[in-house]
């Protein structure tokens, strides 16, 4: 398909280059044609090129290379209104050099390493699930924690973007007290926590030690040392001495466990003197469980870690499968897929106008969210191809959602269940209410937002920023001065500075115009004019309707899989990706292609990858 | 929905509020005596609040006409008419350090730091400076229950803005305790209120016997051995956490010592606290089936509750420094609840000079001014000696950009309300010709009695304030 040509650069073989040769080969071109707009003075389109002056710098900005190649190759850059334009020969040579480096990065023909994740604080979801698994409480103690910001590839479990503040500590303290109070208030949970009682008063200390060591091991996710235990035991002894009962003397140490940095942070040991090392078994167990469950390892994982078995790929694979099958892996659907695809916005961000869309109520909001969650969980647990995300002949719905979608299939009840689809427009995430609503504005659809979402979220090809004064179309589409919304957007796009990007963005969104701002099918727009969903991308790619858009995207499976792999690798490791991760991605995508894009294969490959199982001394 | 987490996922806000509300009846107020910090030798202290408005303003309806004392308020500022003598509108300011990057983020995170943020999707988040509220809190925050408060109405925006390759968290934080420690806004009025006014120490026990303190001690006892096993970057993250532990511990000690002092709140303040608590409970109504954590409060009431909390915190001297974010940068808040507006804030701010969009933009801007006027009016009604709480305070209101359509950085909208105990020449329109925002902050810190008076690059105060 032509889309592929547009969006993917296919590298051909070039001889390797030495570091200084790269600089010498690119600097004259960049200086002559690029840096006046993309240097220290000006940063048009937020692109800066003057600092790509060495091979190392090119590695650091590897994400930009493909864009540079693309722009120069298609003659979009340097712009032809510039004073000087490169000759074809100059263009060709420059592209050759940059493509060569790009290819070496993708194939791993550059220094490789595992990478390094910073000490990771549990985010508020992880805190919730971990406390649930640790003490069995069934409320969400992190409900009022501030939302966590995001970093790296856009996930809120990115170590570097997780901060601590006194206000947060106060909340940790309050939550810890609330959790322990509810454990003590519930005889069952209390017995589960205080696993035994001292037989004689003389045994009190030894018994407390046993109880606290058990919980500290679980809370700290590793074997505990005498040194770890001392502060907890001392606190117990002090309270017991002051006349408190055995049970009550355990309260303070229990509470302290929940605000201990060993609990709140996932620490991985440093190994001074080494440049890279294998994670220990407990660290692997912890990475695996927070990747798949957003929570602590369970007994079986701990047992295997303790026995030193997790270094065995077979054991690791079996555990991964076992964990995927657990209901706890819903966390991966919620927090990985939710943030990547953006359907987690349904929870609190998305806010359609209640007067314009009175049927958009809580039930519908919830149903849309869980349609996406269940869909992703289904891919994972039933090992469906990840390309089902682009298009599928089934979805998940309850009666409310089926009615909203106007499905012909009969769906009853409030429970979300699998529904076969005969309508080709609906399947895949593009046909989901969550995606369609969260890429709309409160009062209208936005073909631009939807187009950007397809490029960025599905294909990993974000559009550059619009110039600040580009303007927006009216927030409401019912006051269109006689023009259809699409006609207004077409006028807007005529400006040359807009056309370059919007010619690629808008058509993708146009083809989805039959879906309104809350994901209903419509034949007419808000002013009663018929919807025009025909679209044309540069290169004479013509299509119309969601079904045809999905067909088009199916021709870019590898690009989609590469993007999803990047996202999942970043989520699993808790860091942004570096140039040396690109080769890992390339390798995984090749395997995915062979496996028919198996979703479980993706998870296995990530779990088995160098960055997931190892740690370097430097970032 | 057969998965284990679906039903437990979020307790509805109402349940949460109810849970807290149960312990919130009047008796706690009676038990609560000693919120009052030490009054300064010269009487009531100066307080400072900084209120951030996202997405800029309609430029042709913001700037007042005329200068000095004989100026006329602009349409957007007209809600301040009754407070004209108590405010100073400052035109022509710019925050040079924020010019570096496109979009909103550079102009939000730096609004109170006047430094240039680190361009990153998250690996090295830094404002490269400390915000003025935190500079102040570090010096004058020790004698109050909280050194500072950070309030807002929108949850932190997660994700990366791929357009400009920045983590969106820059757009959700104006308070920076350290260059790499952003302070999140509290958006739940119940929690903000309780944190200030609910007596956590009813028994009046001494600091050493406080159960919270002993729990924190267990943690601190244990910290050093963990530190030894970590690398440098990890240690840095851990230190951030341990510093928070120590600060909360200091706070607990502080409260305990204040209990000993036995100072009382005035009956009038107690009455207003009870009334506010009641209002917060009422506002928490809403749907029983709330899905998710979105605070679906009436937007105007939500803002006003936060403002009343600030006012009462200042009045009771529970804190002297506060920030407030009306919304996050690029806020897409749906403002259709205002007559004449249909659409979301950010979208309307990119008005393309379309008359209809400009009018809507103006209505949104004016709503923000109305809320600001509400807060100033409340402060004006509270007497302190022969003056008022407003006379003894500085309340900054403004945005990091002027015209949202172009993300313009020149002549940003800034109003300073209150007299800082007679140290500000209010009742005027002060026209500066491109002076840096940081110089205004130097002047504000000086009036707060803070000795560190270098903000960004500036160490000399703005002339004419």
Interface residues (C-beta under 8 A of the other chain):
Chain A: X43 X46 X116 X118 X119 X121 X129 X132 X138 X139 X140 X143 X144 X146 X147 X148 X149 X150 X151 X152 X153 X154 X156 X158 X159 X160 X161 X162 X163 X164 X165 X166 X167 X168 X169 X170 X173 X176 X225 X227 X228 X230 X231 X232 X234 X235 X238 X252 X253 X255 X256 X259 X260 X261 X262 X264 X265 X267 X269 X270 X327 X328 X330 X331 X334 X339 X346 X347 X348 X349 X351 X353 X355 X356 X362 X363 X365 X366 X369 X370 X373 X374 X377 X415 X416 X441 X442 X443 X456 X462 X463 X464 X465 X466 X468 X469 X470 X471 X472 X474 X475 X476 X479 X575 X576 X617 X619
Chain B: X1 X2 X3 X4 X5 X6 X8 X9 X10 X11 X16 X101 X102 X103 X120 X121 X122 X123 X124 X125 X150 X155 X156 X157 X158 X159 X160 X162 X163 X164 X165 X167 X168 X169 X172 X177 X180 X181 X182 X183 X184 X185 X186 X187 X188 X191 X195 X211 X212 X214 X215 X216 X217 X218 X219 X221 X222 X223 X225 X226 X229 X230 X231 X233 X234 X235 X237 X238 X240 X241 X242 X243 X244 X245 X247 X248 X251 X287 X289 X290 X291 X292 X293 X294 X332 X333 X334 X336 X342 X343 X344 X347 X348 X350 X351 X352 X353 X354 X356 X357 X360 X405 X406 X407
